[in-house]
Amino acid sequence: MIARFLQDIVVNDIEKNMEMDIDKGEELFAIDRGNFYELRKPNGWGTMAPKECEGKYYEIVRD
């Protein structure tokens, strides 16, 4: 699946002291993990996105 972002966001990983920028229109690979999608950039960086945020921050565009 593919997730397309509907707005610019910054993902903060407080535990690892890291940030990941995601731009509006950017597409990430999405894997269904129950209540979340695991989202990965082509370079391997990734995050978990709650499904309840679908439609607000991102949309699933392909299966």
C-alpha positions as a Markdown table, in Angstrom:
| # | Residue | x | y | z |
|---|---|---|---|---|
| 1 | Met | 0.0 | 0.0 | 0.0 |
| 2 | Ile | 1.0 | 3.6 | -0.4 |
| 3 | Ala | 0.2 | 6.5 | 2.0 |
| 4 | Arg | 0.2 | 10.0 | 0.6 |
| 5 | Phe | 0.5 | 12.9 | 3.1 |
| 6 | Leu | -2.1 | 15.6 | 3.1 |
| 7 | Gln | 0.1 | 18.1 | 5.0 |
| 8 | Asp | 3.6 | 18.8 | 6.0 |
| 9 | Ile | 4.5 | 17.1 | 9.3 |
| 10 | Val | 7.5 | 16.5 | 11.6 |
| 11 | Val | 7.6 | 13.1 | 13.4 |
| 12 | Asn | 9.6 | 13.4 | 16.7 |
| 13 | Asp | 11.0 | 10.3 | 18.3 |
| 14 | Ile | 11.7 | 11.5 | 21.8 |
| 15 | Glu | 13.3 | 8.3 | 22.9 |
| 16 | Lys | 15.9 | 8.3 | 20.1 |
| 17 | Asn | 16.2 | 12.1 | 19.9 |
| 18 | Met | 15.5 | 12.0 | 16.1 |
| 19 | Glu | 13.2 | 13.8 | 13.7 |
| 20 | Met | 11.7 | 12.9 | 10.3 |
| 21 | Asp | 10.2 | 15.5 | 8.0 |
| 22 | Ile | 7.3 | 14.4 | 5.7 |
| 23 | Asp | 6.2 | 16.8 | 3.0 |
| 24 | Lys | 2.7 | 17.4 | 1.8 |
| 25 | Gly | 2.2 | 15.0 | -1.2 |
| 26 | Glu | 5.0 | 12.7 | -0.2 |
| 27 | Glu | 4.3 | 9.0 | -0.6 |
| 28 | Leu | 5.5 | 6.4 | 1.8 |
| 29 | Phe | 5.1 | 2.6 | 1.7 |
| 30 | Ala | 2.4 | 1.5 | 4.2 |
| 31 | Ile | 2.1 | -1.9 | 5.9 |
| 32 | Asp | -1.1 | -2.7 | 7.9 |
| 33 | Arg | -0.1 | -3.4 | 11.5 |
| 34 | Gly | -3.6 | -3.7 | 13.1 |
| 35 | Asn | -4.5 | -0.3 | 14.6 |
| 36 | Phe | -1.5 | 1.4 | 12.9 |
| 37 | Tyr | 0.2 | 1.6 | 9.5 |
| 38 | Glu | 4.0 | 1.1 | 9.4 |
| 39 | Leu | 5.1 | 3.9 | 7.0 |
| 40 | Arg | 8.5 | 3.7 | 5.3 |
| 41 | Lys | 10.4 | 6.1 | 3.1 |
| 42 | Pro | 12.4 | 4.6 | 0.2 |
| 43 | Asn | 15.6 | 5.3 | 2.3 |
| 44 | Gly | 14.3 | 3.0 | 5.1 |
| 45 | Trp | 13.3 | 5.7 | 7.6 |
| 46 | Gly | 9.9 | 5.0 | 9.0 |
| 47 | Thr | 7.2 | 5.6 | 11.6 |
| 48 | Met | 4.0 | 4.2 | 12.9 |
| 49 | Ala | 0.8 | 6.1 | 12.0 |
| 50 | Pro | -2.5 | 5.5 | 13.9 |
| 51 | Lys | -5.3 | 4.5 | 11.5 |
| 52 | Glu | -7.6 | 7.2 | 13.1 |
| 53 | Cys | -5.3 | 9.8 | 11.6 |
| 54 | Glu | -6.1 | 8.6 | 8.1 |
| 55 | Gly | -7.9 | 11.4 | 6.2 |
| 56 | Lys | -6.5 | 14.1 | 8.4 |
| 57 | Tyr | -2.7 | 13.7 | 7.9 |
| 58 | Tyr | -2.5 | 11.0 | 5.2 |
| 59 | Glu | -4.6 | 8.9 | 2.9 |
| 60 | Ile | -4.1 | 5.4 | 1.6 |
| 61 | Val | -4.0 | 5.7 | -2.2 |
| 62 | Arg | -3.2 | 2.1 | -3.4 |
| 63 | Asp | -3.5 | -1.4 | -2.2 |
